[in-house]
Amino acid sequence: MKNLIALSIVFSVLFLACSPKVSKYLITDITDLEIRKQTSKNYHCNKNENHIPDSLSRMKYIRVNIHFMDDSTGTKNFSMEKGKNYMKQLLVNANKRLGDNKKMNLPLGNNTAVLPINYRYKISSANGDPKDDGFYKHLDNDLFYFLNKGKNRNNYNRDVVKKYNIGGDSIINIFVLPHHPDSVKSKSYKPHKTGIALGTSLKVAGLVEDPDKPWEFATLLNHEIGHILGLSHSWVRNDRCEDTPQHPNCWDKNSAPPCDGTHSNNMMDYNNSQMAVTPDQLAIINKGFNKLLSKNRELLKVDWCERESDIDIIIQDSVHWKGYRDVQRDIRVLPGAVFEVSCRIGMAAGTKIIVEPGGFLKLNSAYLHNSCGIRWEGIEVLTKGKVSGTVEAYGNFRMENVLDDVVSTLERPVFGSSKTN
């Protein structure tokens, strides 16, 4: 028995001694690669369908603040205490509804996918001042009210936004206005729930006139913020979404034809549900979230700069990333896998792309960087024996913000024969 153990140890030592050592070569700059001529133009990045959220899409938090408009008496709108409580309940319910995406009613018999809606709202201050909780009250006799009919209607007027918005380039400003007291006195004027998106701000009215049911305004809020995020009314002919069919925009099924059957439940229609958001609609929103300098992206809480996890993103077959992304983990390309990148990837600080021996990374006019200007670690190409990872770059490939003090353990390898996806 002792002889068998001794032989086993000897064989193990010999095996380990003969096993090829794994070495690495670090690509930290485009000068480390031969940039090849691109054989075809890259139209992937701005196509909406390439931004449909997937399992790697992280939750995004949209920053909002709240303004209560009132006249000089301070009695026509909520008090600050009641207003804060009301709006906090409303936002909790609006976020809850975003977390409960529903299957589309239209078209009949559809198989439209139901994907998680990967954004929520977060009340935020503009400058991090601990005394600023994101709630404000303004007394202004000229701008405190909302009026959506008559010669003095002001629903589209932006004066209140121009005067009182706070951080409007990076925060959605929600203005809560009462309907004009004189109009409310008229039997012909209905102070109904209403809202309108104006740039990165929105006006909502009817809340103080219905102070006991904040949840009833949740879908209205989601609808109007949908406009801010780039969505159109989905009953129209061209809302840029293939999965939202044109229809007569029925409130419910209890009306005269053609509103006596199945009706829309989409968030961007006027209906009694507004609880469905389609993949194509989410693609429009997420393209804005991930595109540098876009309006949508500027509204987000910035949380993509630093590493999130030590669990790698594993590429184990043929994968082509055609849209913009922010990544907070290492990406590991396994042997035999082909990973093609055609657009921007924002790599979090301290992360890297690892190409294992026999793995293939194709950079097709890609842009690799850290969108916060923090250093990341570049592309690590592994070699074992005569087998190395392969990296090819084409067209307008760019690589920025990589650590400039990393050291390779191997001279640049011969990456192997060219492959195609």
VENVENMO-V16137 format. One record per residue. N is the residue number from 1. RES is the residue in one letter. PSI is psi in whole degrees, 0 to 359 (999 if undefined). Layout:
{{N & RES & PSI} {N & RES & PSI}}
//
This chain:
{{1 & M & 319} {2 & K & 323} {3 & N & 322} {4 & L & 320} {5 & I & 317} {6 & A & 317} {7 & L & 320} {8 & S & 317} {9 & I & 317} {10 & V & 313} {11 & F & 320} {12 & S & 317} {13 & V & 317} {14 & L & 320} {15 & F & 315} {16 & L & 323} {17 & A & 330} {18 & C & 348} {19 & S & 135} {20 & P & 140} {21 & K & 138} {22 & V & 123} {23 & S & 164} {24 & K & 150} {25 & Y & 128} {26 & L & 123} {27 & I & 116} {28 & T & 357} {29 & D & 157} {30 & I & 341} {31 & T & 347} {32 & D & 356} {33 & L & 152} {34 & E & 117} {35 & I & 116} {36 & R & 156} {37 & K & 135} {38 & Q & 130} {39 & T & 340} {40 & S & 156} {41 & K & 149} {42 & N & 105} {43 & Y & 11} {44 & H & 318} {45 & C & 321} {46 & N & 4} {47 & K & 128} {48 & N & 319} {49 & E & 342} {50 & N & 7} {51 & H & 15} {52 & I & 130} {53 & P & 147} {54 & D & 193} {55 & S & 343} {56 & L & 356} {57 & S & 122} {58 & R & 160} {59 & M & 134} {60 & K & 146} {61 & Y & 118} {62 & I & 127} {63 & R & 132} {64 & V & 154} {65 & N & 168} {66 & I & 132} {67 & H & 126} {68 & F & 117} {69 & M & 137} {70 & D & 165} {71 & D & 183} {72 & S & 342} {73 & T & 340} {74 & G & 23} {75 & T & 359} {76 & K & 352} {77 & N & 181} {78 & F & 150} {79 & S & 164} {80 & M & 319} {81 & E & 310} {82 & K & 322} {83 & G & 316} {84 & K & 314} {85 & N & 317} {86 & Y & 311} {87 & M & 328} {88 & K & 318} {89 & Q & 319} {90 & L & 314} {91 & L & 323} {92 & V & 317} {93 & N & 322} {94 & A & 317} {95 & N & 322} {96 & K & 319} {97 & R & 324} {98 & L & 332} {99 & G & 3} {100 & D & 56} {101 & N & 138} {102 & K & 159} {103 & K & 142} {104 & M & 136} {105 & N & 329} {106 & L & 150} {107 & P & 163} {108 & L & 134} {109 & G & 18} {110 & N & 158} {111 & N & 32} {112 & T & 130} {113 & A & 147} {114 & V & 104} {115 & L & 152} {116 & P & 138} {117 & I & 116} {118 & N & 43} {119 & Y & 153} {120 & R & 170} {121 & Y & 145} {122 & K & 121} {123 & I & 130} {124 & S & 148} {125 & S & 164} {126 & A & 332} {127 & N & 9} {128 & G & 6} {129 & D & 124} {130 & P & 339} {131 & K & 350} {132 & D & 110} {133 & D & 7} {134 & G & 5} {135 & F & 136} {136 & Y & 151} {137 & K & 135} {138 & H & 132} {139 & L & 115} {140 & D & 107} {141 & N & 336} {142 & D & 334} {143 & L & 9} {144 & F & 342} {145 & Y & 166} {146 & F & 133} {147 & L & 118} {148 & N & 14} {149 & K & 160} {150 & G & 172} {151 & K & 339} {152 & N & 18} {153 & R & 142} {154 & N & 18} {155 & N & 326} {156 & Y & 356} {157 & N & 134} {158 & R & 8} {159 & D & 318} {160 & V & 327} {161 & V & 313} {162 & K & 323} {163 & K & 323} {164 & Y & 358} {165 & N & 144} {166 & I & 117} {167 & G & 35} {168 & G & 346} {169 & D & 348} {170 & S & 3} {171 & I & 136} {172 & I & 117} {173 & N & 118} {174 & I & 115} {175 & F & 118} {176 & V & 114} {177 & L & 144} {178 & P & 152} {179 & H & 152} {180 & H & 130} {181 & P & 322} {182 & D & 323} {183 & S & 321} {184 & V & 330} {185 & K & 338} {186 & S & 136} {187 & K & 339} {188 & S & 352} {189 & Y & 125} {190 & K & 119} {191 & P & 64} {192 & H & 171} {193 & K & 125} {194 & T & 159} {195 & G & 162} {196 & I & 133} {197 & A & 134} {198 & L & 94} {199 & G & 237} {200 & T & 20} {201 & S & 167} {202 & L & 150} {203 & K & 138} {204 & V & 142} {205 & A & 161} {206 & G & 355} {207 & L & 310} {208 & V & 336} {209 & E & 348} {210 & D & 70} {211 & P & 357} {212 & D & 356} {213 & K & 69} {214 & P & 331} {215 & W & 339} {216 & E & 347} {217 & F & 1} {218 & A & 314} {219 & T & 330} {220 & L & 315} {221 & L & 315} {222 & N & 322} {223 & H & 311} {224 & E & 321} {225 & I & 331} {226 & G & 319} {227 & H & 315} {228 & I & 326} {229 & L & 3} {230 & G & 3} {231 & L & 145} {232 & S & 169} {233 & H & 133} {234 & S & 1} {235 & W & 351} {236 & V & 169} {237 & R & 320} {238 & N & 89} {239 & D & 13} {240 & R & 17} {241 & C & 121} {242 & E & 339} {243 & D & 16} {244 & T & 93} {245 & P & 149} {246 & Q & 143} {247 & H & 173} {248 & P & 5} {249 & N & 59} {250 & C & 140} {251 & W & 315} {252 & D & 190} {253 & K & 7} {254 & N & 32} {255 & S & 179} {256 & A & 158} {257 & P & 141} {258 & P & 16} {259 & C & 39} {260 & D & 25} {261 & G & 211} {262 & T & 132} {263 & H & 168} {264 & S & 148} {265 & N & 18} {266 & N & 145} {267 & M & 331} {268 & M & 10} {269 & D & 170} {270 & Y & 102} {271 & N & 175} {272 & N & 12} {273 & S & 295} {274 & Q & 46} {275 & M & 6} {276 & A & 132} {277 & V & 129} {278 & T & 164} {279 & P & 319} {280 & D & 324} {281 & Q & 317} {282 & L & 327} {283 & A & 317} {284 & I & 315} {285 & I & 313} {286 & N & 331} {287 & K & 319} {288 & G & 323} {289 & F & 325} {290 & N & 355} {291 & K & 125} {292 & L & 138} {293 & L & 9} {294 & S & 158} {295 & K & 315} {296 & N & 314} {297 & R & 322} {298 & E & 339} {299 & L & 353} {300 & L & 149} {301 & K & 126} {302 & V & 113} {303 & D & 25} {304 & W & 9} {305 & C & 322} {306 & E & 159} {307 & R & 138} {308 & E & 323} {309 & S & 156} {310 & D & 4} {311 & I & 120} {312 & D & 151} {313 & I & 120} {314 & I & 125} {315 & I & 112} {316 & Q & 0} {317 & D & 209} {318 & S & 118} {319 & V & 134} {320 & H & 113} {321 & W & 115} {322 & K & 358} {323 & G & 177} {324 & Y & 145} {325 & R & 155} {326 & D & 131} {327 & V & 135} {328 & Q & 21} {329 & R & 164} {330 & D & 147} {331 & I & 126} {332 & R & 120} {333 & V & 114} {334 & L & 163} {335 & P & 134} {336 & G & 350} {337 & A & 150} {338 & V & 119} {339 & F & 111} {340 & E & 133} {341 & V & 125} {342 & S & 356} {343 & C & 206} {344 & R & 135} {345 & I & 120} {346 & G & 113} {347 & M & 128} {348 & A & 160} {349 & A & 134} {350 & G & 1} {351 & T & 169} {352 & K & 166} {353 & I & 124} {354 & I & 123} {355 & V & 108} {356 & E & 162} {357 & P & 126} {358 & G & 354} {359 & G & 158} {360 & F & 123} {361 & L & 121} {362 & K & 120} {363 & L & 99} {364 & N & 86} {365 & S & 37} {366 & A & 161} {367 & Y & 112} {368 & L & 127} {369 & H & 180} {370 & N & 121} {371 & S & 356} {372 & C & 3} {373 & G & 14} {374 & I & 154} {375 & R & 138} {376 & W & 183} {377 & E & 4} {378 & G & 200} {379 & I & 124} {380 & E & 115} {381 & V & 122} {382 & L & 144} {383 & T & 134} {384 & K & 113} {385 & G & 234} {386 & K & 4} {387 & V & 126} {388 & S & 165} {389 & G & 158} {390 & T & 132} {391 & V & 127} {392 & E & 139} {393 & A & 140} {394 & Y & 151} {395 & G & 223} {396 & N & 62} {397 & F & 134} {398 & R & 149} {399 & M & 120} {400 & E & 164} {401 & N & 25} {402 & V & 145} {403 & L & 134} {404 & D & 7} {405 & D & 15} {406 & V & 150} {407 & V & 130} {408 & S & 153} {409 & T & 7} {410 & L & 145} {411 & E & 157} {412 & R & 124} {413 & P & 165} {414 & V & 113} {415 & F & 351} {416 & G & 181} {417 & S & 153} {418 & S & 143} {419 & K & 162} {420 & T & 153} {421 & N & 999}}
//
